[in-house]
Amino acid sequence: MKKILVVCGNGLGSSFMVEMNVKSILKELNIEAEVDHTDLTTSKSENADYYLGSTEIVENLEDGKRNVIKLNNLMDKNELRTALEANLKGE
């Protein structure tokens, strides 16, 4: 099962809300994945198949090996759905 890690600056409220939105959208898309949230510092040592967060945060995670999903607006469910579909369809 794929793992998606939602990353934000301090790992509290916003990433938890986005985690809930990701779970809801994945359920609608009938895609199974483990979803968790964390702060930027912790995420650098966490293993996941996809790292999802705002553009300015997740740029710090890119190392050429990670699948990083950048969002302009974390609270935009339409943008989130589009990004998840683009990255996870056929998984």
Phi and psi restraints in degrees (range 20) as a CNS / XPLOR table:
assign (resid 1 and name C) (resid 2 and name N)
       (resid 2 and name CA) (resid 2 and name C) 1.0 -71.7 20.0 2
assign (resid 2 and name N) (resid 2 and name CA)
       (resid 2 and name C) (resid 3 and name N) 1.0 150.3 20.0 2
assign (resid 2 and name C) (resid 3 and name N)
       (resid 3 and name CA) (resid 3 and name C) 1.0 -117.8 20.0 2
assign (resid 3 and name N) (resid 3 and name CA)
       (resid 3 and name C) (resid 4 and name N) 1.0 130.3 20.0 2
assign (resid 3 and name C) (resid 4 and name N)
       (resid 4 and name CA) (resid 4 and name C) 1.0 -114.6 20.0 2
assign (resid 4 and name N) (resid 4 and name CA)
       (resid 4 and name C) (resid 5 and name N) 1.0 128.3 20.0 2
assign (resid 4 and name C) (resid 5 and name N)
       (resid 5 and name CA) (resid 5 and name C) 1.0 -113.2 20.0 2
assign (resid 5 and name N) (resid 5 and name CA)
       (resid 5 and name C) (resid 6 and name N) 1.0 117.0 20.0 2
assign (resid 5 and name C) (resid 6 and name N)
       (resid 6 and name CA) (resid 6 and name C) 1.0 -86.8 20.0 2
assign (resid 6 and name N) (resid 6 and name CA)
       (resid 6 and name C) (resid 7 and name N) 1.0 125.0 20.0 2
assign (resid 6 and name C) (resid 7 and name N)
       (resid 7 and name CA) (resid 7 and name C) 1.0 -116.9 20.0 2
assign (resid 7 and name N) (resid 7 and name CA)
       (resid 7 and name C) (resid 8 and name N) 1.0 134.2 20.0 2
assign (resid 7 and name C) (resid 8 and name N)
       (resid 8 and name CA) (resid 8 and name C) 1.0 -138.9 20.0 2
assign (resid 8 and name N) (resid 8 and name CA)
       (resid 8 and name C) (resid 9 and name N) 1.0 174.4 20.0 2
assign (resid 8 and name C) (resid 9 and name N)
       (resid 9 and name CA) (resid 9 and name C) 1.0 -55.6 20.0 2
assign (resid 9 and name N) (resid 9 and name CA)
       (resid 9 and name C) (resid 10 and name N) 1.0 -46.1 20.0 2
assign (resid 9 and name C) (resid 10 and name N)
       (resid 10 and name CA) (resid 10 and name C) 1.0 -118.1 20.0 2
assign (resid 10 and name N) (resid 10 and name CA)
       (resid 10 and name C) (resid 11 and name N) 1.0 0.0 20.0 2
assign (resid 10 and name C) (resid 11 and name N)
       (resid 11 and name CA) (resid 11 and name C) 1.0 73.4 20.0 2
assign (resid 11 and name N) (resid 11 and name CA)
       (resid 11 and name C) (resid 12 and name N) 1.0 19.3 20.0 2
assign (resid 11 and name C) (resid 12 and name N)
       (resid 12 and name CA) (resid 12 and name C) 1.0 -108.7 20.0 2
assign (resid 12 and name N) (resid 12 and name CA)
       (resid 12 and name C) (resid 13 and name N) 1.0 -113.6 20.0 2
assign (resid 12 and name C) (resid 13 and name N)
       (resid 13 and name CA) (resid 13 and name C) 1.0 -57.0 20.0 2
assign (resid 13 and name N) (resid 13 and name CA)
       (resid 13 and name C) (resid 14 and name N) 1.0 -54.2 20.0 2
assign (resid 13 and name C) (resid 14 and name N)
       (resid 14 and name CA) (resid 14 and name C) 1.0 -65.9 20.0 2
assign (resid 14 and name N) (resid 14 and name CA)
       (resid 14 and name C) (resid 15 and name N) 1.0 -40.6 20.0 2
assign (resid 14 and name C) (resid 15 and name N)
       (resid 15 and name CA) (resid 15 and name C) 1.0 -69.4 20.0 2
assign (resid 15 and name N) (resid 15 and name CA)
       (resid 15 and name C) (resid 16 and name N) 1.0 -30.8 20.0 2
assign (resid 15 and name C) (resid 16 and name N)
       (resid 16 and name CA) (resid 16 and name C) 1.0 -67.8 20.0 2
assign (resid 16 and name N) (resid 16 and name CA)
       (resid 16 and name C) (resid 17 and name N) 1.0 -42.2 20.0 2
assign (resid 16 and name C) (resid 17 and name N)
       (resid 17 and name CA) (resid 17 and name C) 1.0 -63.3 20.0 2
assign (resid 17 and name N) (resid 17 and name CA)
       (resid 17 and name C) (resid 18 and name N) 1.0 -42.5 20.0 2
assign (resid 17 and name C) (resid 18 and name N)
       (resid 18 and name CA) (resid 18 and name C) 1.0 -65.4 20.0 2
assign (resid 18 and name N) (resid 18 and name CA)
       (resid 18 and name C) (resid 19 and name N) 1.0 -38.9 20.0 2
assign (resid 18 and name C) (resid 19 and name N)
       (resid 19 and name CA) (resid 19 and name C) 1.0 -56.8 20.0 2
assign (resid 19 and name N) (resid 19 and name CA)
       (resid 19 and name C) (resid 20 and name N) 1.0 -44.9 20.0 2
assign (resid 19 and name C) (resid 20 and name N)
       (resid 20 and name CA) (resid 20 and name C) 1.0 -62.3 20.0 2
assign (resid 20 and name N) (resid 20 and name CA)
       (resid 20 and name C) (resid 21 and name N) 1.0 -41.9 20.0 2
assign (resid 20 and name C) (resid 21 and name N)
       (resid 21 and name CA) (resid 21 and name C) 1.0 -64.8 20.0 2
assign (resid 21 and name N) (resid 21 and name CA)
       (resid 21 and name C) (resid 22 and name N) 1.0 -41.4 20.0 2
assign (resid 21 and name C) (resid 22 and name N)
       (resid 22 and name CA) (resid 22 and name C) 1.0 -60.6 20.0 2
assign (resid 22 and name N) (resid 22 and name CA)
       (resid 22 and name C) (resid 23 and name N) 1.0 -46.9 20.0 2
assign (resid 22 and name C) (resid 23 and name N)
       (resid 23 and name CA) (resid 23 and name C) 1.0 -59.8 20.0 2
assign (resid 23 and name N) (resid 23 and name CA)
       (resid 23 and name C) (resid 24 and name N) 1.0 -43.0 20.0 2
assign (resid 23 and name C) (resid 24 and name N)
       (resid 24 and name CA) (resid 24 and name C) 1.0 -63.4 20.0 2
assign (resid 24 and name N) (resid 24 and name CA)
       (resid 24 and name C) (resid 25 and name N) 1.0 -45.5 20.0 2
assign (resid 24 and name C) (resid 25 and name N)
       (resid 25 and name CA) (resid 25 and name C) 1.0 -67.1 20.0 2
assign (resid 25 and name N) (resid 25 and name CA)
       (resid 25 and name C) (resid 26 and name N) 1.0 -42.5 20.0 2
assign (resid 25 and name C) (resid 26 and name N)
       (resid 26 and name CA) (resid 26 and name C) 1.0 -61.4 20.0 2
assign (resid 26 and name N) (resid 26 and name CA)
       (resid 26 and name C) (resid 27 and name N) 1.0 -38.1 20.0 2
assign (resid 26 and name C) (resid 27 and name N)
       (resid 27 and name CA) (resid 27 and name C) 1.0 -62.7 20.0 2
assign (resid 27 and name N) (resid 27 and name CA)
       (resid 27 and name C) (resid 28 and name N) 1.0 -44.5 20.0 2
assign (resid 27 and name C) (resid 28 and name N)
       (resid 28 and name CA) (resid 28 and name C) 1.0 -62.1 20.0 2
assign (resid 28 and name N) (resid 28 and name CA)
       (resid 28 and name C) (resid 29 and name N) 1.0 -36.6 20.0 2
assign (resid 28 and name C) (resid 29 and name N)
       (resid 29 and name CA) (resid 29 and name C) 1.0 -83.6 20.0 2
assign (resid 29 and name N) (resid 29 and name CA)
       (resid 29 and name C) (resid 30 and name N) 1.0 -4.0 20.0 2
assign (resid 29 and name C) (resid 30 and name N)
       (resid 30 and name CA) (resid 30 and name C) 1.0 60.2 20.0 2
assign (resid 30 and name N) (resid 30 and name CA)
       (resid 30 and name C) (resid 31 and name N) 1.0 42.7 20.0 2
assign (resid 30 and name C) (resid 31 and name N)
       (resid 31 and name CA) (resid 31 and name C) 1.0 -115.0 20.0 2
assign (resid 31 and name N) (resid 31 and name CA)
       (resid 31 and name C) (resid 32 and name N) 1.0 126.9 20.0 2
assign (resid 31 and name C) (resid 32 and name N)
       (resid 32 and name CA) (resid 32 and name C) 1.0 -92.9 20.0 2
assign (resid 32 and name N) (resid 32 and name CA)
       (resid 32 and name C) (resid 33 and name N) 1.0 132.8 20.0 2
assign (resid 32 and name C) (resid 33 and name N)
       (resid 33 and name CA) (resid 33 and name C) 1.0 -160.6 20.0 2
assign (resid 33 and name N) (resid 33 and name CA)
       (resid 33 and name C) (resid 34 and name N) 1.0 151.1 20.0 2
assign (resid 33 and name C) (resid 34 and name N)
       (resid 34 and name CA) (resid 34 and name C) 1.0 -85.8 20.0 2
assign (resid 34 and name N) (resid 34 and name CA)
       (resid 34 and name C) (resid 35 and name N) 1.0 130.4 20.0 2
assign (resid 34 and name C) (resid 35 and name N)
       (resid 35 and name CA) (resid 35 and name C) 1.0 -124.9 20.0 2
assign (resid 35 and name N) (resid 35 and name CA)
       (resid 35 and name C) (resid 36 and name N) 1.0 133.2 20.0 2
assign (resid 35 and name C) (resid 36 and name N)
       (resid 36 and name CA) (resid 36 and name C) 1.0 -142.2 20.0 2
assign (resid 36 and name N) (resid 36 and name CA)
       (resid 36 and name C) (resid 37 and name N) 1.0 169.3 20.0 2
assign (resid 36 and name C) (resid 37 and name N)
       (resid 37 and name CA) (resid 37 and name C) 1.0 -133.2 20.0 2
assign (resid 37 and name N) (resid 37 and name CA)
       (resid 37 and name C) (resid 38 and name N) 1.0 154.1 20.0 2
assign (resid 37 and name C) (resid 38 and name N)
       (resid 38 and name CA) (resid 38 and name C) 1.0 -161.4 20.0 2
assign (resid 38 and name N) (resid 38 and name CA)
       (resid 38 and name C) (resid 39 and name N) 1.0 176.5 20.0 2
assign (resid 38 and name C) (resid 39 and name N)
       (resid 39 and name CA) (resid 39 and name C) 1.0 -90.5 20.0 2
assign (resid 39 and name N) (resid 39 and name CA)
       (resid 39 and name C) (resid 40 and name N) 1.0 166.1 20.0 2
assign (resid 39 and name C) (resid 40 and name N)
       (resid 40 and name CA) (resid 40 and name C) 1.0 -59.3 20.0 2
assign (resid 40 and name N) (resid 40 and name CA)
       (resid 40 and name C) (resid 41 and name N) 1.0 -45.8 20.0 2
assign (resid 40 and name C) (resid 41 and name N)
       (resid 41 and name CA) (resid 41 and name C) 1.0 -60.1 20.0 2
assign (resid 41 and name N) (resid 41 and name CA)
       (resid 41 and name C) (resid 42 and name N) 1.0 -48.3 20.0 2
assign (resid 41 and name C) (resid 42 and name N)
       (resid 42 and name CA) (resid 42 and name C) 1.0 -65.5 20.0 2
assign (resid 42 and name N) (resid 42 and name CA)
       (resid 42 and name C) (resid 43 and name N) 1.0 -36.9 20.0 2
assign (resid 42 and name C) (resid 43 and name N)
       (resid 43 and name CA) (resid 43 and name C) 1.0 -62.3 20.0 2
assign (resid 43 and name N) (resid 43 and name CA)
       (resid 43 and name C) (resid 44 and name N) 1.0 -25.6 20.0 2
assign (resid 43 and name C) (resid 44 and name N)
       (resid 44 and name CA) (resid 44 and name C) 1.0 -65.1 20.0 2
assign (resid 44 and name N) (resid 44 and name CA)
       (resid 44 and name C) (resid 45 and name N) 1.0 -23.0 20.0 2
assign (resid 44 and name C) (resid 45 and name N)
       (resid 45 and name CA) (resid 45 and name C) 1.0 -109.3 20.0 2
assign (resid 45 and name N) (resid 45 and name CA)
       (resid 45 and name C) (resid 46 and name N) 1.0 4.1 20.0 2
assign (resid 45 and name C) (resid 46 and name N)
       (resid 46 and name CA) (resid 46 and name C) 1.0 -93.0 20.0 2
assign (resid 46 and name N) (resid 46 and name CA)
       (resid 46 and name C) (resid 47 and name N) 1.0 144.0 20.0 2
assign (resid 46 and name C) (resid 47 and name N)
       (resid 47 and name CA) (resid 47 and name C) 1.0 -96.1 20.0 2
assign (resid 47 and name N) (resid 47 and name CA)
       (resid 47 and name C) (resid 48 and name N) 1.0 132.2 20.0 2
assign (resid 47 and name C) (resid 48 and name N)
       (resid 48 and name CA) (resid 48 and name C) 1.0 -153.6 20.0 2
assign (resid 48 and name N) (resid 48 and name CA)
       (resid 48 and name C) (resid 49 and name N) 1.0 159.2 20.0 2
assign (resid 48 and name C) (resid 49 and name N)
       (resid 49 and name CA) (resid 49 and name C) 1.0 -79.5 20.0 2
assign (resid 49 and name N) (resid 49 and name CA)
       (resid 49 and name C) (resid 50 and name N) 1.0 -32.1 20.0 2
assign (resid 49 and name C) (resid 50 and name N)
       (resid 50 and name CA) (resid 50 and name C) 1.0 -139.2 20.0 2
assign (resid 50 and name N) (resid 50 and name CA)
       (resid 50 and name C) (resid 51 and name N) 1.0 139.3 20.0 2
assign (resid 50 and name C) (resid 51 and name N)
       (resid 51 and name CA) (resid 51 and name C) 1.0 -114.3 20.0 2
assign (resid 51 and name N) (resid 51 and name CA)
       (resid 51 and name C) (resid 52 and name N) 1.0 124.3 20.0 2
assign (resid 51 and name C) (resid 52 and name N)
       (resid 52 and name CA) (resid 52 and name C) 1.0 -121.6 20.0 2
assign (resid 52 and name N) (resid 52 and name CA)
       (resid 52 and name C) (resid 53 and name N) 1.0 132.7 20.0 2
assign (resid 52 and name C) (resid 53 and name N)
       (resid 53 and name CA) (resid 53 and name C) 1.0 -176.4 20.0 2
assign (resid 53 and name N) (resid 53 and name CA)
       (resid 53 and name C) (resid 54 and name N) 1.0 -177.7 20.0 2
assign (resid 53 and name C) (resid 54 and name N)
       (resid 54 and name CA) (resid 54 and name C) 1.0 -70.4 20.0 2
assign (resid 54 and name N) (resid 54 and name CA)
       (resid 54 and name C) (resid 55 and name N) 1.0 151.8 20.0 2
assign (resid 54 and name C) (resid 55 and name N)
       (resid 55 and name CA) (resid 55 and name C) 1.0 -50.3 20.0 2
assign (resid 55 and name N) (resid 55 and name CA)
       (resid 55 and name C) (resid 56 and name N) 1.0 -47.3 20.0 2
assign (resid 55 and name C) (resid 56 and name N)
       (resid 56 and name CA) (resid 56 and name C) 1.0 -69.3 20.0 2
assign (resid 56 and name N) (resid 56 and name CA)
       (resid 56 and name C) (resid 57 and name N) 1.0 -25.1 20.0 2
assign (resid 56 and name C) (resid 57 and name N)
       (resid 57 and name CA) (resid 57 and name C) 1.0 -82.3 20.0 2
assign (resid 57 and name N) (resid 57 and name CA)
       (resid 57 and name C) (resid 58 and name N) 1.0 -54.5 20.0 2
assign (resid 57 and name C) (resid 58 and name N)
       (resid 58 and name CA) (resid 58 and name C) 1.0 -73.7 20.0 2
assign (resid 58 and name N) (resid 58 and name CA)
       (resid 58 and name C) (resid 59 and name N) 1.0 -14.3 20.0 2
assign (resid 58 and name C) (resid 59 and name N)
       (resid 59 and name CA) (resid 59 and name C) 1.0 -58.1 20.0 2
assign (resid 59 and name N) (resid 59 and name CA)
       (resid 59 and name C) (resid 60 and name N) 1.0 -29.1 20.0 2
assign (resid 59 and name C) (resid 60 and name N)
       (resid 60 and name CA) (resid 60 and name C) 1.0 -71.8 20.0 2
assign (resid 60 and name N) (resid 60 and name CA)
       (resid 60 and name C) (resid 61 and name N) 1.0 -12.9 20.0 2
assign (resid 60 and name C) (resid 61 and name N)
       (resid 61 and name CA) (resid 61 and name C) 1.0 -95.2 20.0 2
assign (resid 61 and name N) (resid 61 and name CA)
       (resid 61 and name C) (resid 62 and name N) 1.0 -17.6 20.0 2
assign (resid 61 and name C) (resid 62 and name N)
       (resid 62 and name CA) (resid 62 and name C) 1.0 -66.6 20.0 2
assign (resid 62 and name N) (resid 62 and name CA)
       (resid 62 and name C) (resid 63 and name N) 1.0 125.3 20.0 2
assign (resid 62 and name C) (resid 63 and name N)
       (resid 63 and name CA) (resid 63 and name C) 1.0 -133.8 20.0 2
assign (resid 63 and name N) (resid 63 and name CA)
       (resid 63 and name C) (resid 64 and name N) 1.0 10.3 20.0 2
assign (resid 63 and name C) (resid 64 and name N)
       (resid 64 and name CA) (resid 64 and name C) 1.0 88.7 20.0 2
assign (resid 64 and name N) (resid 64 and name CA)
       (resid 64 and name C) (resid 65 and name N) 1.0 -11.3 20.0 2
assign (resid 64 and name C) (resid 65 and name N)
       (resid 65 and name CA) (resid 65 and name C) 1.0 -114.8 20.0 2
assign (resid 65 and name N) (resid 65 and name CA)
       (resid 65 and name C) (resid 66 and name N) 1.0 -24.2 20.0 2
assign (resid 65 and name C) (resid 66 and name N)
       (resid 66 and name CA) (resid 66 and name C) 1.0 -86.7 20.0 2
assign (resid 66 and name N) (resid 66 and name CA)
       (resid 66 and name C) (resid 67 and name N) 1.0 145.4 20.0 2
assign (resid 66 and name C) (resid 67 and name N)
       (resid 67 and name CA) (resid 67 and name C) 1.0 -88.1 20.0 2
assign (resid 67 and name N) (resid 67 and name CA)
       (resid 67 and name C) (resid 68 and name N) 1.0 104.8 20.0 2
assign (resid 67 and name C) (resid 68 and name N)
       (resid 68 and name CA) (resid 68 and name C) 1.0 -108.1 20.0 2
assign (resid 68 and name N) (resid 68 and name CA)
       (resid 68 and name C) (resid 69 and name N) 1.0 126.3 20.0 2
assign (resid 68 and name C) (resid 69 and name N)
       (resid 69 and name CA) (resid 69 and name C) 1.0 -106.8 20.0 2
assign (resid 69 and name N) (resid 69 and name CA)
       (resid 69 and name C) (resid 70 and name N) 1.0 113.6 20.0 2
assign (resid 69 and name C) (resid 70 and name N)
       (resid 70 and name CA) (resid 70 and name C) 1.0 -97.8 20.0 2
assign (resid 70 and name N) (resid 70 and name CA)
       (resid 70 and name C) (resid 71 and name N) 1.0 136.4 20.0 2
assign (resid 70 and name C) (resid 71 and name N)
       (resid 71 and name CA) (resid 71 and name C) 1.0 -121.8 20.0 2
assign (resid 71 and name N) (resid 71 and name CA)
       (resid 71 and name C) (resid 72 and name N) 1.0 138.8 20.0 2
assign (resid 71 and name C) (resid 72 and name N)
       (resid 72 and name CA) (resid 72 and name C) 1.0 -73.7 20.0 2
assign (resid 72 and name N) (resid 72 and name CA)
       (resid 72 and name C) (resid 73 and name N) 1.0 -38.3 20.0 2
assign (resid 72 and name C) (resid 73 and name N)
       (resid 73 and name CA) (resid 73 and name C) 1.0 -133.1 20.0 2
assign (resid 73 and name N) (resid 73 and name CA)
       (resid 73 and name C) (resid 74 and name N) 1.0 107.2 20.0 2
assign (resid 73 and name C) (resid 74 and name N)
       (resid 74 and name CA) (resid 74 and name C) 1.0 -59.4 20.0 2
assign (resid 74 and name N) (resid 74 and name CA)
       (resid 74 and name C) (resid 75 and name N) 1.0 -27.9 20.0 2
assign (resid 74 and name C) (resid 75 and name N)
       (resid 75 and name CA) (resid 75 and name C) 1.0 -90.7 20.0 2
assign (resid 75 and name N) (resid 75 and name CA)
       (resid 75 and name C) (resid 76 and name N) 1.0 -1.2 20.0 2
assign (resid 75 and name C) (resid 76 and name N)
       (resid 76 and name CA) (resid 76 and name C) 1.0 -85.2 20.0 2
assign (resid 76 and name N) (resid 76 and name CA)
       (resid 76 and name C) (resid 77 and name N) 1.0 103.1 20.0 2
assign (resid 76 and name C) (resid 77 and name N)
       (resid 77 and name CA) (resid 77 and name C) 1.0 -64.6 20.0 2
assign (resid 77 and name N) (resid 77 and name CA)
       (resid 77 and name C) (resid 78 and name N) 1.0 -32.1 20.0 2
assign (resid 77 and name C) (resid 78 and name N)
       (resid 78 and name CA) (resid 78 and name C) 1.0 -66.5 20.0 2
assign (resid 78 and name N) (resid 78 and name CA)
       (resid 78 and name C) (resid 79 and name N) 1.0 -43.7 20.0 2
assign (resid 78 and name C) (resid 79 and name N)
       (resid 79 and name CA) (resid 79 and name C) 1.0 -63.5 20.0 2
assign (resid 79 and name N) (resid 79 and name CA)
       (resid 79 and name C) (resid 80 and name N) 1.0 -41.1 20.0 2
assign (resid 79 and name C) (resid 80 and name N)
       (resid 80 and name CA) (resid 80 and name C) 1.0 -62.2 20.0 2
assign (resid 80 and name N) (resid 80 and name CA)
       (resid 80 and name C) (resid 81 and name N) 1.0 -46.8 20.0 2
assign (resid 80 and name C) (resid 81 and name N)
       (resid 81 and name CA) (resid 81 and name C) 1.0 -59.8 20.0 2
assign (resid 81 and name N) (resid 81 and name CA)
       (resid 81 and name C) (resid 82 and name N) 1.0 -46.6 20.0 2
assign (resid 81 and name C) (resid 82 and name N)
       (resid 82 and name CA) (resid 82 and name C) 1.0 -60.0 20.0 2
assign (resid 82 and name N) (resid 82 and name CA)
       (resid 82 and name C) (resid 83 and name N) 1.0 -43.8 20.0 2
assign (resid 82 and name C) (resid 83 and name N)
       (resid 83 and name CA) (resid 83 and name C) 1.0 -65.6 20.0 2
assign (resid 83 and name N) (resid 83 and name CA)
       (resid 83 and name C) (resid 84 and name N) 1.0 -42.0 20.0 2
assign (resid 83 and name C) (resid 84 and name N)
       (resid 84 and name CA) (resid 84 and name C) 1.0 -66.4 20.0 2
assign (resid 84 and name N) (resid 84 and name CA)
       (resid 84 and name C) (resid 85 and name N) 1.0 -43.7 20.0 2
assign (resid 84 and name C) (resid 85 and name N)
       (resid 85 and name CA) (resid 85 and name C) 1.0 -61.7 20.0 2
assign (resid 85 and name N) (resid 85 and name CA)
       (resid 85 and name C) (resid 86 and name N) 1.0 -43.2 20.0 2
assign (resid 85 and name C) (resid 86 and name N)
       (resid 86 and name CA) (resid 86 and name C) 1.0 -63.9 20.0 2
assign (resid 86 and name N) (resid 86 and name CA)
       (resid 86 and name C) (resid 87 and name N) 1.0 -34.9 20.0 2
assign (resid 86 and name C) (resid 87 and name N)
       (resid 87 and name CA) (resid 87 and name C) 1.0 -94.5 20.0 2
assign (resid 87 and name N) (resid 87 and name CA)
       (resid 87 and name C) (resid 88 and name N) 1.0 -25.7 20.0 2
assign (resid 87 and name C) (resid 88 and name N)
       (resid 88 and name CA) (resid 88 and name C) 1.0 -113.8 20.0 2
assign (resid 88 and name N) (resid 88 and name CA)
       (resid 88 and name C) (resid 89 and name N) 1.0 -8.6 20.0 2
assign (resid 88 and name C) (resid 89 and name N)
       (resid 89 and name CA) (resid 89 and name C) 1.0 -60.5 20.0 2
assign (resid 89 and name N) (resid 89 and name CA)
       (resid 89 and name C) (resid 90 and name N) 1.0 132.6 20.0 2
assign (resid 89 and name C) (resid 90 and name N)
       (resid 90 and name CA) (resid 90 and name C) 1.0 84.9 20.0 2
assign (resid 90 and name N) (resid 90 and name CA)
       (resid 90 and name C) (resid 91 and name N) 1.0 4.1 20.0 2
